[in-house]
Amino acid sequence: MDHASQWNTRFATDDYVFGKAPNVFLTQQAYRLPAGAKILSVADGEGRNGVWLAGQGHNVTAIDIAEAGLLKARKLAQECNVHIDLQQIDLDSWVWPTADFDAVVAIFIQFADPEFRTRIFAGMQQATKPGGLILLQGYRPEQIAYGTGGPPTPENLYTETLLREAFAGWTIEHLASRDSVIEEGAGHSGLSALIDLVARKPI
């Protein structure tokens, strides 16, 4: 099954698979964003993070491959009375913009294998303005033993070494590995092996 079909199938439910509340790491790190920032939310799914950011007064573009997810994101935006630019994008073929966003947000985008991940990270870096931020959260390989969310493939998961190498030349403002209980709908629920990154692009 291709990525679009896989995610359309997963999102084909009235329930929000990852809940409607924003990711906690994102809410904790959002103080770093400038007021009214132009933000790209990558693989935003059903919209919980993009909609929350829009509610904080930011100018948000949220992209996802799944039409079913975007429909739910649009519904959530209407419920929250915010405007968000929703675009159906296949990251495998998308031409990333250049230096267009104050921040790029990527929360649990670990559907990408190492080769695809390298291209996504390069695109995220390209899309960020000089002095702008990337906010990234994902799972570490230890997550597989917990079985509380994420892919069963260790090569798709992150380590601190991997992220330091991927964002070499950027200023690492925050990089932390921790185990925490998270409750994000049925998709992410329970003790989780997390890794968080905030990196700033050189000016």
Backbone as ProteinMPNN parsed JSONL, in Angstrom:
{"seq_chain_A": "MDHASQWNTRFATDDYVFGKAPNVFLTQQAYRLPAGAKILSVADGEGRNGVWLAGQGHNVTAIDIAEAGLLKARKLAQECNVHIDLQQIDLDSWVWPTADFDAVVAIFIQFADPEFRTRIFAGMQQATKPGGLILLQGYRPEQIAYGTGGPPTPENLYTETLLREAFAGWTIEHLASRDSVIEEGAGHSGLSALIDLVARKPI", "coords_chain_A": {"N_chain_A": [[0.846, -1.188, 0.0], [0.584, 2.21, -0.887], [1.914, 5.336, 0.458], [-0.069, 7.376, 0.562], [-2.514, 5.959, 0.401], [-2.26, 4.364, 2.668], [-2.293, 6.24, 4.8], [-4.697, 7.579, 4.325], [-6.463, 5.49, 4.795], [-5.941, 5.053, 7.497], [-6.798, 7.431, 8.64], [-9.487, 7.374, 8.15], [-11.802, 7.626, 9.938], [-14.165, 8.702, 12.396], [-13.084, 9.504, 14.782], [-10.242, 11.336, 16.014], [-7.172, 10.25, 15.231], [-4.714, 10.844, 16.444], [-5.601, 12.515, 18.357], [-7.03, 15.765, 19.257], [-5.67, 17.685, 20.595], [-2.71, 19.743, 20.815], [0.721, 18.704, 20.289], [2.726, 18.177, 23.139], [5.476, 18.832, 23.456], [5.732, 20.699, 21.365], [4.068, 22.784, 22.29], [5.5, 23.514, 24.538], [7.846, 24.538, 23.499], [7.125, 26.598, 21.88], [7.443, 29.21, 22.653], [9.749, 30.145, 21.596], [9.21, 30.993, 19.067], [8.837, 33.722, 16.788], [6.481, 36.448, 17.096], [3.503, 36.13, 15.204], [4.595, 34.377, 13.316], [5.623, 32.868, 10.213], [4.871, 29.68, 9.449], [5.662, 26.327, 8.603], [4.079, 23.296, 8.802], [4.911, 20.061, 8.762], [3.707, 17.081, 7.299], [1.222, 17.118, 8.728], [-1.043, 15.746, 9.287], [-4.108, 15.196, 10.836], [-4.32, 17.735, 11.709], [-3.877, 18.783, 14.308], [-1.598, 20.096, 15.359], [-0.94, 22.179, 13.547], [-3.333, 23.654, 13.589], [-3.416, 24.466, 16.269], [-1.138, 26.114, 16.352], [-1.936, 28.115, 14.569], [-3.952, 29.186, 16.107], [-2.456, 30.49, 17.963], [-1.8, 32.761, 16.73], [-0.126, 32.584, 14.563], [0.969, 32.339, 11.102], [0.096, 29.792, 9.304], [1.057, 27.099, 7.262], [0.001, 23.961, 6.529], [0.881, 20.749, 5.624], [0.118, 17.624, 4.073], [-0.035, 14.214, 2.967], [-2.417, 12.869, 2.906], [-5.706, 13.031, 1.945], [-7.889, 12.482, 3.561], [-6.962, 13.126, 6.102], [-6.519, 15.883, 5.813], [-9.128, 16.809, 5.417], [-10.197, 16.399, 7.947], [-8.541, 18.071, 9.364], [-9.335, 20.533, 8.332], [-11.934, 20.627, 9.328], [-11.368, 20.717, 12.074], [-10.049, 23.17, 12.242], [-12.166, 24.858, 11.635], [-13.799, 24.372, 13.845], [-12.22, 25.498, 15.808], [-12.146, 28.044, 14.996], [-10.129, 29.232, 13.367], [-7.826, 30.256, 10.779], [-6.119, 28.317, 8.421], [-3.679, 27.333, 6.091], [-4.121, 24.693, 4.142], [-2.595, 22.049, 2.472], [-2.442, 19.466, 0.084], [0.179, 17.397, -0.181], [2.739, 15.439, -1.558], [5.541, 14.432, -0.127], [7.552, 13.022, -1.304], [7.854, 13.883, -3.879], [7.681, 16.595, -3.859], [8.631, 19.943, -4.55], [10.55, 21.694, -2.532], [10.125, 24.886, -0.977], [12.321, 27.781, -0.87], [13.998, 29.241, 1.789], [11.653, 30.335, 3.038], [10.115, 30.208, 5.342], [9.639, 31.111, 8.766], [9.763, 29.175, 10.668], [9.92, 25.611, 10.749], [7.977, 22.864, 11.457], [8.022, 19.58, 12.614], [6.52, 16.85, 13.655], [6.7, 13.687, 14.812], [7.324, 12.318, 12.235], [8.032, 9.833, 11.259], [7.526, 7.965, 9.288], [9.285, 7.889, 7.282], [11.928, 6.288, 5.623], [15.571, 5.898, 5.968], [16.789, 7.039, 3.589], [14.738, 8.575, 2.429], [14.193, 10.179, 4.627], [16.573, 11.696, 4.773], [16.268, 13.301, 2.508], [13.922, 14.682, 3.203], [14.738, 16.073, 5.529], [16.7, 17.712, 4.376], [15.064, 19.241, 2.702], [13.446, 20.531, 4.604], [15.368, 22.111, 5.86], [16.126, 23.708, 3.731], [13.765, 25.132, 3.332], [13.599, 26.8, 5.498], [14.031, 30.08, 6.754], [17.074, 32.055, 6.952], [18.313, 32.201, 10.229], [15.992, 31.155, 11.18], [13.884, 28.549, 12.679], [13.871, 24.989, 13.271], [11.631, 22.73, 14.608], [11.444, 19.65, 16.017], [10.139, 16.512, 16.822], [10.452, 13.116, 17.745], [10.594, 9.489, 17.874], [12.935, 7.449, 19.67], [15.083, 4.54, 19.061], [14.531, 2.807, 21.195], [11.841, 2.895, 21.515], [10.52, 0.886, 20.167], [10.4, -1.373, 21.791], [8.564, -0.49, 23.663], [6.172, -0.183, 22.259], [4.093, 1.688, 21.949], [3.337, 3.374, 19.942], [4.321, 4.747, 16.747], [6.619, 3.592, 14.102], [7.538, 0.12, 13.437], [10.134, -0.143, 12.713], [13.464, 0.123, 13.277], [15.378, 1.641, 11.893], [14.084, 3.888, 11.049], [13.901, 5.552, 13.177], [15.111, 8.033, 15.591], [18.31, 9.118, 16.828], [20.397, 10.946, 19.145], [22.928, 11.365, 18.044], [22.428, 10.968, 15.304], [20.715, 13.149, 14.768], [22.326, 15.345, 15.418], [24.26, 15.102, 13.434], [22.671, 15.362, 11.151], [21.852, 17.992, 11.347], [24.146, 19.444, 11.323], [26.172, 22.33, 11.569], [24.07, 23.969, 12.115], [22.684, 25.84, 14.879], [22.214, 24.141, 17.785], [19.642, 24.481, 19.811], [18.136, 23.092, 21.589], [18.218, 19.793, 22.59], [17.136, 16.758, 23.497], [16.805, 13.601, 25.048], [14.358, 11.461, 26.312], [12.188, 9.524, 28.425], [8.767, 9.478, 28.487], [5.337, 9.547, 29.504], [2.87, 9.778, 27.134], [-0.216, 10.981, 25.817], [-1.832, 10.946, 23.073], [-4.379, 10.695, 21.495], [-5.492, 7.518, 20.132], [-3.331, 6.786, 18.702], [-0.797, 7.49, 19.745], [0.041, 6.477, 22.757], [0.877, 6.078, 26.016], [3.879, 5.012, 27.82], [6.749, 6.376, 26.373], [9.606, 6.52, 24.232], [11.197, 9.27, 23.694], [12.579, 11.89, 21.6], [13.737, 15.154, 21.315], [14.19, 18.073, 19.348], [15.388, 21.338, 18.797], [16.514, 23.476, 16.44], [18.506, 26.086, 15.066], [18.793, 27.915, 12.099], [21.787, 28.989, 10.491], [22.622, 32.461, 10.116]], "CA_chain_A": [[0.0, 0.0, 0.0], [1.391, 3.425, -0.928], [1.779, 6.196, 1.633], [-1.351, 8.077, 0.563], [-3.572, 4.999, 0.74], [-2.048, 3.945, 4.05], [-2.738, 7.272, 5.735], [-6.132, 7.79, 4.119], [-7.14, 4.402, 5.505], [-5.791, 5.254, 8.947], [-7.573, 8.597, 9.066], [-10.891, 7.2, 7.749], [-12.596, 7.371, 11.135], [-14.647, 9.949, 12.983], [-12.154, 9.873, 15.842], [-8.935, 11.865, 15.62], [-6.258, 9.16, 15.592], [-3.714, 11.381, 17.362], [-6.262, 13.49, 19.202], [-7.181, 17.144, 18.783], [-4.782, 18.557, 21.363], [-1.38, 19.845, 20.216], [1.85, 17.992, 20.877], [3.2, 18.888, 24.322], [6.785, 19.409, 23.15], [5.51, 21.891, 20.551], [3.541, 23.862, 23.124], [6.559, 23.936, 25.463], [8.923, 25.218, 22.778], [6.562, 27.632, 21.005], [7.887, 30.545, 23.084], [10.897, 30.523, 20.768], [8.741, 31.483, 17.773], [8.492, 35.142, 16.772], [5.05, 36.726, 16.969], [3.002, 36.123, 13.828], [5.56, 33.675, 12.477], [5.19, 32.056, 9.075], [5.275, 28.344, 9.877], [5.322, 25.149, 7.816], [3.911, 22.088, 9.602], [5.161, 18.963, 7.816], [2.943, 15.858, 7.587], [0.435, 17.578, 9.877], [-2.116, 14.792, 9.549], [-5.469, 15.673, 11.087], [-4.278, 19.169, 11.923], [-3.857, 19.235, 15.704], [-0.498, 21.022, 15.63], [-1.1, 23.369, 12.722], [-4.474, 24.434, 14.075], [-3.013, 25.113, 17.52], [-0.22, 27.213, 16.015], [-2.747, 29.194, 14.002], [-4.648, 29.779, 17.222], [-1.504, 31.337, 18.683], [-1.586, 33.96, 15.93], [0.873, 32.364, 13.515], [0.529, 32.145, 9.722], [0.471, 28.383, 9.204], [0.811, 26.21, 6.131], [0.084, 22.572, 6.972], [0.888, 19.867, 4.462], [-0.008, 16.186, 4.338], [-0.325, 13.439, 1.757], [-3.709, 12.193, 3.004], [-6.889, 13.882, 1.823], [-8.747, 12.237, 4.727], [-6.41, 13.906, 7.197], [-6.743, 17.299, 5.543], [-10.549, 17.092, 5.647], [-10.385, 16.498, 9.397], [-7.844, 19.289, 9.783], [-10.203, 21.661, 7.972], [-13.042, 20.609, 10.291], [-10.827, 21.158, 13.358], [-9.801, 24.605, 12.121], [-13.463, 25.524, 11.733], [-14.217, 24.263, 15.25], [-11.389, 26.394, 16.609], [-12.316, 29.384, 14.42], [-8.844, 29.755, 12.902], [-7.51, 30.036, 9.369], [-4.885, 27.583, 8.177], [-3.497, 26.97, 4.685], [-3.96, 23.239, 4.076], [-2.193, 21.633, 1.137], [-2.154, 18.04, -0.096], [1.534, 17.348, -0.715], [3.526, 14.208, -1.462], [6.909, 14.87, 0.139], [8.486, 12.279, -2.148], [8.034, 14.564, -5.165], [7.467, 18.026, -3.668], [9.757, 20.875, -4.662], [10.493, 22.506, -1.315], [10.452, 26.307, -1.161], [13.634, 28.197, -0.367], [14.061, 30.344, 2.768], [10.311, 30.921, 2.991], [9.402, 30.067, 6.605], [10.338, 31.426, 10.017], [9.938, 27.919, 11.396], [9.375, 24.373, 10.187], [7.616, 21.964, 12.545], [7.87, 18.198, 12.164], [6.214, 16.06, 14.842], [6.479, 12.27, 14.5], [7.259, 12.089, 10.779], [8.952, 8.703, 11.095], [7.162, 7.085, 8.184], [10.348, 8.005, 6.275], [13.135, 5.485, 5.791], [16.735, 6.793, 6.02], [17.023, 7.802, 2.349], [13.653, 9.555, 2.345], [14.416, 11.12, 5.733], [17.643, 12.612, 4.388], [15.705, 14.281, 1.575], [12.978, 15.529, 3.94], [15.509, 16.993, 6.375], [17.31, 18.713, 3.492], [13.993, 20.13, 2.276], [13.08, 21.357, 5.749], [16.43, 23.096, 6.044], [16.033, 24.644, 2.606], [12.563, 25.946, 3.46], [13.723, 27.68, 6.656], [14.76, 31.329, 6.552], [18.243, 32.252, 7.813], [17.912, 32.586, 11.573], [14.746, 30.479, 11.533], [13.938, 27.372, 13.542], [13.212, 23.71, 13.038], [11.194, 22.045, 15.821], [11.287, 18.259, 15.598], [10.062, 15.467, 17.845], [10.262, 11.767, 17.237], [10.896, 8.377, 18.76], [14.23, 6.784, 19.65], [14.928, 3.104, 18.807], [13.974, 2.124, 22.37], [10.386, 2.939, 21.426], [9.984, -0.367, 19.613], [10.092, -2.264, 22.914], [7.383, 0.016, 24.358], [5.007, -0.494, 21.429], [3.009, 2.63, 22.241], [3.207, 4.282, 18.809], [5.477, 4.808, 15.863], [6.855, 2.46, 13.211], [8.291, -0.986, 14.034], [11.404, -0.227, 11.984], [14.424, 0.938, 14.028], [16.138, 2.566, 11.046], [13.301, 5.122, 10.863], [13.865, 6.282, 14.437], [16.179, 9.022, 15.732], [19.228, 9.181, 17.956], [21.011, 12.268, 19.248], [24.02, 11.43, 17.072], [21.828, 11.139, 13.973], [20.187, 14.505, 14.612], [23.46, 16.285, 15.398], [24.874, 15.006, 12.107], [21.719, 15.862, 10.152], [21.744, 19.438, 11.474], [25.485, 19.999, 11.494], [26.247, 23.69, 11.071], [22.984, 24.716, 12.741], [22.81, 25.985, 16.328], [21.288, 23.269, 18.502], [19.147, 25.207, 20.977], [17.551, 22.127, 22.523], [18.259, 18.406, 22.134], [16.928, 15.982, 24.714], [16.213, 12.269, 24.991], [13.662, 11.204, 27.576], [11.034, 8.637, 28.423], [7.619, 10.157, 29.073], [4.008, 9.055, 29.149], [2.114, 10.714, 26.31], [-1.575, 10.567, 25.45], [-2.209, 11.666, 21.856], [-5.326, 9.817, 20.837], [-5.143, 6.1, 20.172], [-2.105, 6.565, 17.933], [0.368, 7.606, 20.627], [-0.549, 6.358, 24.083], [1.655, 5.299, 26.966], [5.283, 5.335, 28.011], [7.326, 6.556, 25.041], [11.022, 6.899, 24.154], [11.119, 10.473, 22.876], [13.737, 12.745, 21.379], [13.282, 16.484, 20.925], [15.217, 18.929, 18.759], [15.154, 22.69, 18.275], [17.747, 23.897, 15.778], [18.379, 27.387, 14.412], [19.587, 28.019, 10.878], [22.747, 30.092, 10.521], [22.277, 33.679, 9.379]], "C_chain_A": [[0.887, 1.246, 0.0], [1.07, 4.309, 0.272], [0.406, 6.854, 1.698], [-2.479, 7.143, 0.987], [-3.484, 4.571, 2.196], [-2.612, 4.966, 5.035], [-4.205, 7.62, 5.544], [-6.946, 6.726, 4.851], [-7.089, 4.63, 7.007], [-6.66, 6.397, 9.453], [-9.067, 8.478, 8.759], [-11.741, 6.763, 8.934], [-13.064, 8.719, 11.664], [-13.723, 10.433, 14.094], [-10.876, 10.462, 15.248], [-7.867, 10.909, 16.159], [-5.219, 9.617, 16.609], [-4.286, 12.484, 18.252], [-6.364, 14.861, 18.55], [-6.238, 18.099, 19.489], [-3.404, 18.61, 20.712], [-0.356, 18.998, 20.953], [2.45, 18.819, 22.018], [4.559, 19.548, 24.084], [6.625, 20.708, 22.352], [5.019, 23.049, 21.413], [4.61, 24.391, 24.08], [7.635, 24.768, 24.776], [8.425, 26.389, 21.931], [6.969, 29.044, 21.424], [9.058, 31.042, 22.254], [10.475, 31.159, 19.444], [8.479, 32.983, 17.836], [6.986, 35.319, 16.622], [4.65, 36.741, 15.495], [3.926, 35.421, 12.853], [4.883, 32.962, 11.308], [5.758, 30.658, 9.283], [4.799, 27.29, 8.891], [5.238, 23.958, 8.762], [3.889, 20.889, 8.658], [4.411, 17.707, 8.257], [2.055, 16.085, 8.806], [-0.795, 16.718, 10.134], [-3.477, 15.429, 9.687], [-5.482, 17.104, 11.632], [-4.072, 19.67, 13.335], [-2.767, 20.27, 15.967], [-0.614, 22.309, 14.815], [-2.226, 24.26, 13.199], [-4.107, 25.15, 15.373], [-2.09, 26.305, 17.249], [-0.976, 28.403, 15.422], [-3.506, 29.924, 15.102], [-3.767, 30.666, 18.088], [-1.14, 32.587, 17.88], [-0.545, 33.814, 14.837], [0.203, 32.128, 12.16], [0.998, 30.753, 9.295], [0.087, 27.771, 7.86], [1.021, 24.784, 6.623], [-0.048, 21.663, 5.756], [0.781, 18.411, 4.909], [-0.365, 15.487, 3.036], [-1.767, 12.946, 1.722], [-4.871, 13.173, 2.949], [-7.8, 13.715, 3.033], [-8.258, 13.025, 5.934], [-6.687, 15.386, 7.026], [-8.205, 17.694, 5.753], [-10.825, 17.247, 7.14], [-9.677, 17.73, 9.945], [-8.697, 20.518, 9.488], [-11.377, 21.765, 8.951], [-12.56, 21.13, 11.651], [-10.559, 22.66, 13.349], [-11.102, 25.386, 12.239], [-13.979, 25.501, 13.163], [-13.485, 25.277, 16.12], [-11.414, 27.83, 16.093], [-10.972, 30.012, 14.05], [-8.697, 29.472, 11.412], [-6.173, 29.317, 9.272], [-4.841, 27.201, 6.704], [-3.173, 25.485, 4.624], [-3.657, 22.822, 2.646], [-1.905, 20.133, 1.112], [-0.835, 17.918, -0.853], [2.109, 15.953, -0.523], [4.986, 14.623, -1.31], [7.933, 14.166, -0.743], [8.769, 12.995, -3.465], [7.932, 16.088, -5.047], [8.754, 18.813, -3.88], [9.655, 21.841, -3.484], [10.802, 23.968, -1.642], [11.81, 26.619, -0.542], [13.492, 29.401, 0.555], [12.729, 31.086, 2.872], [9.619, 30.972, 4.353], [10.286, 30.452, 7.792], [10.612, 30.175, 10.836], [9.311, 26.776, 10.615], [9.183, 23.405, 11.354], [7.404, 20.562, 11.975], [7.731, 17.301, 13.394], [5.865, 14.632, 14.419], [6.28, 12.034, 13.002], [8.088, 10.851, 10.412], [8.423, 7.583, 10.201], [8.31, 6.988, 7.179], [11.532, 7.099, 6.605], [14.364, 6.403, 5.677], [16.965, 7.622, 4.761], [15.991, 8.906, 2.191], [13.831, 10.619, 3.429], [15.493, 12.138, 5.391], [17.115, 13.693, 3.462], [14.716, 15.221, 2.273], [13.73, 16.532, 4.805], [16.164, 18.085, 5.534], [16.267, 19.717, 3.023], [13.547, 21.059, 3.388], [14.107, 22.461, 5.966], [16.394, 24.152, 4.94], [14.877, 25.617, 2.795], [12.654, 26.976, 4.582], [14.527, 28.931, 6.304], [16.045, 31.34, 7.386], [17.806, 32.81, 9.173], [16.641, 31.929, 12.052], [14.979, 29.168, 12.254], [13.341, 26.135, 12.885], [12.897, 23.116, 14.407], [10.781, 20.636, 15.426], [11.141, 17.375, 16.828], [9.827, 14.134, 17.186], [10.553, 10.737, 18.315], [12.345, 7.929, 18.586], [14.028, 5.289, 19.423], [14.335, 2.326, 19.978], [12.45, 2.066, 22.343], [9.792, 1.611, 20.971], [9.593, -1.334, 20.727], [8.844, -1.811, 23.668], [6.11, -0.27, 23.578], [3.821, 0.422, 21.636], [2.822, 3.657, 21.129], [4.455, 4.224, 17.954], [5.674, 3.543, 15.045], [7.651, 1.361, 13.912], [9.683, -1.146, 13.435], [12.441, 0.68, 12.643], [15.167, 1.946, 13.174], [15.391, 3.876, 10.797], [13.345, 6.032, 12.086], [15.136, 7.113, 14.613], [17.053, 8.752, 16.958], [19.807, 10.591, 18.011], [22.137, 12.416, 18.228], [23.492, 11.677, 15.672], [21.382, 12.58, 13.777], [21.304, 15.545, 14.609], [24.14, 16.271, 14.023], [23.964, 15.613, 11.049], [21.629, 17.386, 10.168], [23.099, 20.068, 11.821], [25.541, 21.388, 10.862], [25.115, 24.576, 11.572], [23.282, 24.845, 14.239], [21.761, 25.111, 17.002], [20.861, 23.984, 19.788], [18.56, 24.271, 22.02], [17.651, 20.756, 21.871], [18.192, 17.536, 23.376], [16.295, 14.632, 24.39], [15.57, 11.982, 26.343], [12.567, 10.178, 27.357], [9.902, 9.345, 29.145], [6.336, 9.437, 28.663], [3.311, 10.13, 28.325], [0.759, 10.112, 25.98], [-2.018, 11.435, 24.289], [-3.139, 10.766, 21.041], [-4.916, 8.36, 20.978], [-3.792, 5.836, 19.52], [-0.84, 6.596, 18.749], [-0.16, 7.577, 22.054], [0.302, 5.467, 24.963], [3.091, 5.762, 27.071], [6.004, 5.303, 26.666], [8.776, 7.021, 25.136], [11.144, 8.054, 23.168], [12.483, 11.119, 22.682], [13.241, 14.043, 20.763], [14.46, 17.298, 20.383], [14.648, 20.295, 18.419], [16.488, 23.159, 17.72], [17.497, 25.199, 15.031], [19.346, 27.472, 13.225], [20.575, 29.18, 10.962], [22.25, 31.283, 9.694], [23.318, 33.943, 8.298]], "O_chain_A": [[1.831, 1.338, 0.786], [0.104, 4.078, 1.0], [-0.217, 6.89, 2.759], [-3.301, 7.496, 1.833], [-4.501, 4.432, 2.876], [-3.316, 4.61, 5.98], [-4.892, 7.929, 6.517], [-7.981, 7.02, 5.448], [-8.081, 4.423, 7.707], [-7.194, 6.339, 10.561], [-9.833, 9.387, 9.076], [-12.323, 5.678, 8.935], [-12.438, 9.748, 11.411], [-13.594, 11.637, 14.319], [-10.483, 10.131, 14.129], [-7.683, 10.774, 17.369], [-4.878, 8.874, 17.53], [-3.544, 13.283, 18.825], [-5.859, 15.089, 17.451], [-6.03, 19.218, 19.02], [-2.97, 17.625, 20.116], [-0.557, 18.626, 22.109], [2.657, 20.024, 21.872], [4.766, 20.699, 24.47], [7.301, 21.698, 22.631], [5.503, 24.173, 21.277], [4.626, 25.58, 24.396], [8.266, 25.613, 25.411], [9.23, 27.097, 21.327], [6.853, 29.979, 20.632], [9.327, 32.243, 22.218], [11.29, 31.793, 18.773], [7.952, 33.472, 18.835], [6.301, 34.448, 16.086], [5.359, 37.289, 14.65], [4.032, 35.821, 11.693], [3.738, 32.518, 11.401], [6.974, 30.469, 9.293], [3.671, 27.35, 8.401], [6.208, 23.641, 9.449], [2.965, 20.726, 7.861], [4.465, 17.314, 9.422], [2.125, 15.345, 9.788], [-1.513, 16.946, 11.107], [-3.951, 16.115, 8.782], [-6.543, 17.625, 11.979], [-4.088, 20.881, 13.554], [-2.986, 21.22, 16.718], [-0.405, 23.402, 15.341], [-2.092, 25.484, 13.212], [-4.452, 26.318, 15.554], [-2.247, 27.37, 17.845], [-0.684, 29.556, 15.74], [-3.683, 31.14, 15.037], [-4.264, 31.492, 18.854], [-0.285, 33.373, 18.291], [-0.123, 34.807, 14.246], [-0.972, 31.767, 12.086], [2.169, 30.565, 8.963], [-1.043, 27.906, 7.391], [2.109, 24.442, 7.086], [-0.979, 21.798, 4.962], [1.28, 18.023, 5.965], [-0.926, 16.091, 2.122], [-2.294, 12.64, 0.652], [-5.0, 14.043, 3.81], [-8.415, 14.679, 3.487], [-9.067, 13.538, 6.706], [-7.049, 16.069, 7.984], [-8.486, 18.799, 6.218], [-11.591, 18.12, 7.549], [-10.16, 18.36, 10.886], [-8.772, 21.437, 10.304], [-11.762, 22.863, 9.352], [-13.266, 21.897, 12.306], [-10.814, 23.344, 14.34], [-11.144, 26.446, 12.864], [-14.531, 26.491, 13.644], [-14.059, 25.843, 17.051], [-10.788, 28.719, 16.67], [-10.705, 31.17, 14.375], [-9.345, 28.584, 10.859], [-5.214, 29.67, 9.959], [-5.853, 26.791, 6.135], [-2.081, 25.066, 5.008], [-4.375, 23.195, 1.717], [-1.224, 19.599, 1.987], [-0.745, 18.289, -2.023], [1.98, 15.36, 0.548], [5.598, 15.11, -2.261], [9.051, 14.653, -0.913], [9.796, 12.751, -4.099], [8.084, 16.793, -6.045], [9.829, 18.399, -3.444], [8.774, 22.7, -3.45], [11.648, 24.249, -2.49], [12.367, 25.82, 0.211], [12.948, 30.437, 0.172], [12.685, 32.314, 2.801], [8.639, 31.699, 4.514], [11.483, 30.17, 7.828], [11.574, 30.12, 11.602], [8.311, 26.948, 9.918], [10.103, 23.161, 12.134], [6.698, 20.383, 10.983], [8.712, 17.029, 14.087], [4.857, 14.403, 13.75], [5.212, 11.609, 12.562], [8.759, 10.829, 9.38], [8.81, 6.422, 10.332], [8.31, 6.106, 6.321], [12.069, 7.135, 7.712], [14.216, 7.573, 5.324], [17.303, 8.801, 4.861], [16.332, 10.04, 1.857], [13.642, 11.81, 3.179], [15.341, 13.322, 5.69], [17.465, 14.864, 3.604], [14.675, 16.414, 1.973], [13.394, 17.716, 4.813], [16.181, 19.25, 5.932], [16.546, 20.914, 2.951], [13.296, 22.24, 3.151], [13.75, 23.61, 6.226], [16.606, 25.339, 5.192], [14.993, 26.795, 2.457], [11.871, 27.925, 4.613], [15.565, 28.854, 5.646], [16.095, 30.692, 8.431], [17.033, 33.765, 9.248], [16.24, 32.114, 13.201], [16.116, 28.727, 12.422], [12.433, 26.223, 12.058], [13.775, 23.008, 15.262], [9.884, 20.447, 14.605], [11.928, 17.478, 17.768], [9.101, 14.028, 16.198], [10.731, 11.06, 19.489], [12.909, 8.019, 17.495], [12.908, 4.801, 19.576], [13.701, 1.291, 19.771], [11.842, 1.277, 23.066], [8.677, 1.261, 21.357], [8.583, -2.03, 20.627], [8.138, -2.636, 24.248], [5.075, -0.569, 24.174], [2.672, -0.005, 21.515], [2.212, 4.703, 21.352], [5.5, 3.725, 18.372], [4.99, 2.542, 15.259], [8.363, 1.636, 14.877], [10.333, -2.173, 13.631], [12.307, 1.901, 12.572], [15.552, 3.005, 13.669], [15.996, 4.865, 10.382], [12.872, 7.167, 12.029], [16.113, 6.93, 13.886], [16.593, 8.231, 17.974], [19.718, 11.342, 17.04], [22.285, 13.474, 17.616], [24.037, 12.497, 14.933], [21.644, 13.172, 12.73], [21.23, 16.527, 13.87], [24.544, 17.318, 13.517], [24.436, 16.304, 10.147], [21.363, 18.006, 9.139], [23.176, 21.081, 12.515], [25.026, 21.603, 9.764], [25.191, 25.8, 11.467], [24.042, 24.052, 14.797], [20.561, 25.314, 16.813], [21.637, 24.077, 20.739], [18.492, 24.615, 23.2], [17.221, 20.574, 20.732], [19.093, 17.574, 24.214], [15.379, 14.534, 23.573], [16.168, 12.23, 27.39], [12.084, 9.992, 26.24], [10.06, 9.766, 30.291], [6.27, 8.804, 27.61], [3.177, 11.268, 28.773], [0.608, 8.895, 25.878], [-2.524, 12.538, 24.493], [-2.741, 10.165, 20.043], [-4.1, 8.011, 21.831], [-3.178, 4.795, 19.752], [0.089, 5.829, 18.495], [-0.748, 8.556, 22.513], [0.442, 4.271, 24.712], [3.476, 6.775, 26.488], [5.891, 4.336, 25.913], [9.129, 7.815, 26.008], [11.19, 7.843, 21.956], [13.406, 10.93, 23.475], [12.441, 14.045, 19.827], [15.576, 17.219, 20.896], [13.573, 20.406, 17.831], [17.478, 23.231, 18.447], [16.435, 25.402, 14.442], [20.53, 27.151, 13.33], [20.224, 30.251, 11.459], [21.545, 31.113, 8.699], [23.21, 34.924, 7.563]]}, "name": "protein", "num_of_chains": 1, "seq": "MDHASQWNTRFATDDYVFGKAPNVFLTQQAYRLPAGAKILSVADGEGRNGVWLAGQGHNVTAIDIAEAGLLKARKLAQECNVHIDLQQIDLDSWVWPTADFDAVVAIFIQFADPEFRTRIFAGMQQATKPGGLILLQGYRPEQIAYGTGGPPTPENLYTETLLREAFAGWTIEHLASRDSVIEEGAGHSGLSALIDLVARKPI"}
